[in-house]
Amino acid sequence: MKNSYALLTGFVIMITFLLAGSCNRGGSSKGEEAEKGLEVENGGAVNIEISTVTRNGEKLIQMEDTVNVAIGTEITYLITDVKPGKKVTWKVKSSDGIEILEIIPVDTGGIIFKEYPTGTSNKFTLDIPDIPDSQIPEEGIQEKYLIKFLLEGDTIAYDPYLRIPPPPRP
């Protein structure tokens, strides 16, 4: 009988360890995982891919960063986190009748948009200024920009955000 309890106890402990190892230990969201991968894969640079999707027979623009996907008017609420001293790239994912016309900072004299993004109709880039953590406020830095597209002869504009999140504070 003692051997049965010992065997059962060992089995329960083994199952507990297996289950605990496969669970999320809390504190790692999709965004945090993506950010960790971002650091390893491309040194903190951020890519925003632009494509089109069809909803209810209507062709809409889709913008997708490492963590978020926004379609149509949802793009106005898209906030893409960027890192100081790194690069952000807006790129048309496929040639399905969409062009980027321009990307313009909404507020002049901003911190993130010290200069205008440069590029062509399918790829624009911006170097994010290298800002020391001590100069980033507790709420981070968030700036709106206007991005204009040409889609099937129509000009479409949205105003999403770039954000430098607050650094970890001791």
C-alpha positions in Angstrom: 0.0 0.0 0.0 2.9 2.4 0.8 4.4 1.7 -2.6 1.1 2.6 -4.2 1.0 6.0 -2.4 4.6 6.7 -3.2 4.1 5.9 -6.9 0.9 8.0 -7.0 2.7 10.9 -5.3 5.6 10.7 -7.7 3.2 10.7 -10.6 1.3 13.7 -9.3 4.5 15.7 -8.8 5.7 14.8 -12.3 2.4 15.9 -13.9 2.5 19.2 -11.8 6.0 20.0 -13.1 5.0 19.2 -16.7 1.9 21.4 -16.5 3.8 24.3 -14.7 6.4 24.3 -17.4 3.9 24.6 -20.2 2.0 27.5 -18.7 2.5 31.2 -19.2 3.9 32.4 -15.9 2.1 35.7 -16.2 3.8 38.9 -17.3 4.6 38.0 -20.8 2.1 39.4 -23.2 2.1 39.1 -27.0 3.7 42.6 -27.1 6.5 41.7 -24.7 7.2 38.6 -26.7 7.3 40.5 -29.9 9.5 43.2 -28.4 12.0 40.5 -27.2 12.0 39.0 -30.7 12.4 42.4 -32.2 15.5 43.0 -30.2 17.0 39.7 -31.3 15.9 39.7 -34.9 16.6 43.2 -36.1 18.2 45.2 -33.4 15.1 47.1 -32.3 14.1 48.4 -35.8 10.4 48.4 -36.4 8.7 47.4 -39.6 5.1 48.6 -40.4 3.7 46.5 -43.3 1.0 48.0 -45.5 -1.4 45.9 -47.6 -5.0 45.8 -48.6 -7.8 43.5 -47.4 -11.3 43.1 -48.7 -14.3 43.4 -46.3 -17.8 43.2 -47.6 -16.6 43.7 -51.1 -14.7 46.9 -50.2 -10.9 47.1 -50.6 -9.4 48.6 -47.4 -5.9 49.5 -46.3 -4.3 47.4 -43.5 -1.3 48.5 -41.4 0.5 45.9 -39.3 3.4 46.4 -36.9 5.1 43.8 -34.7 2.2 43.7 -32.3 -0.9 45.4 -33.8 -3.0 45.1 -36.9 -5.4 47.9 -38.0 -7.7 48.0 -41.0 -9.4 51.0 -42.5 -10.5 53.7 -40.1 -8.9 51.6 -37.2 -5.6 52.9 -38.5 -6.3 56.2 -36.8 -6.0 54.5 -33.4 -2.8 52.5 -34.3 0.0 53.2 -31.8 3.4 51.7 -32.8 6.1 51.5 -30.2 9.5 52.5 -31.4 12.9 52.6 -29.7 15.2 55.6 -29.4 18.1 55.5 -31.9 16.5 52.9 -34.1 14.7 52.9 -37.5 11.1 52.6 -38.4 10.2 51.5 -41.9 6.8 51.7 -43.6 6.6 49.2 -46.4 4.0 48.1 -48.9 3.8 44.4 -48.4 2.5 43.5 -51.9 1.8 45.4 -55.0 -2.0 45.3 -55.0 -2.7 48.8 -56.2 -1.6 50.7 -53.1 1.1 53.5 -52.9 2.3 55.6 -50.0 2.2 59.2 -51.1 3.7 60.9 -48.1 4.2 60.7 -44.3 3.9 64.0 -42.5 4.3 64.7 -38.8 1.1 66.3 -37.5 2.9 68.4 -34.8 5.9 70.4 -35.9 8.9 70.5 -33.5 8.2 67.0 -32.3 10.8 64.7 -30.6 10.2 61.5 -32.6 9.7 63.3 -35.9 12.8 65.6 -35.9 12.8 65.1 -39.6 10.3 63.8 -42.3 10.4 60.2 -43.2 12.0 59.6 -46.6 11.3 57.1 -49.3 9.5 56.1 -52.4 5.9 55.0 -53.2 6.4 51.6 -51.5 8.9 52.2 -48.7 9.6 55.1 -46.3 12.0 55.1 -43.4 12.6 57.3 -40.3 15.5 57.3 -37.9 14.2 57.8 -34.4 16.5 60.2 -32.5 18.6 58.7 -29.8 17.1 60.0 -26.6 18.5 59.1 -23.2 16.1 57.3 -20.8 16.5 60.1 -18.3 14.8 62.5 -20.9 11.8 60.3 -21.6 8.8 61.2 -19.4 7.0 58.7 -17.3 4.2 58.5 -19.8 6.6 58.1 -22.7 6.5 60.2 -25.9 3.7 59.8 -28.4 3.4 61.7 -31.7 0.7 61.6 -34.4 1.6 61.5 -38.1 -0.4 61.7 -41.3 0.0 59.0 -43.8 -1.5 59.4 -47.3 -2.1 56.5 -49.6 -3.2 56.2 -53.2 -5.6 53.2 -53.6 -7.3 52.6 -56.9 -7.1 56.3 -57.9 -8.5 57.5 -54.5 -6.4 59.4 -52.0 -6.9 58.1 -48.4 -5.3 59.5 -45.3 -5.0 58.3 -41.7 -3.3 59.7 -38.7 -1.8 56.9 -36.4 0.9 57.3 -33.8 4.5 56.5 -33.0 5.3 56.1 -29.4 8.5 55.8 -27.4 7.3 53.9 -24.3 8.6 54.9 -20.9 11.8 53.2 -19.9 11.7 50.9 -16.9 12.2 52.9 -13.7 14.0 51.6 -10.6 
